């Protein structure tokens, strides 16, 4: 059985990771590309389908474009497994956005790999899997 200190550390780590994903959503919704990039490790990766964005420079280019018309993500159903200075997690996401002047709805899930860097949790890898990405007027069904 883990000690009280070990159990407390795991709870603190889980809460810090949940807060990381919440801060990510707020930064995306406000179009704050630099804040988003700072949440990744230097060698961090974001993947969405065939698009793979890798490393600080590519992340800056990718998330710099978010500020023009930022999507609004809502995360839920977060499951986290902590192992020392590394962790893995999944969470569901609903997204509202305007694309080419039209309202869209999207949903999917993130598969995340986290790493503790200098005492703070960061995304080492964030893979976004899409359930649907459709114009709102068409609906997702």
Secondary structure, 3 states (H helix, E strand, C coil): CCCHHHHHHHHHHHHHHHHHHHHHHHHHHCCCHHHHHHCEEEEEEEEECCEEEEHHHHHHHHHHHHHCCCCEEEEEEEEEEEECCEEEEEEEEEEEEEECCEEEEEEEEEEEEEEEECCEEEEEEEEEEEEEEEECCCCCC
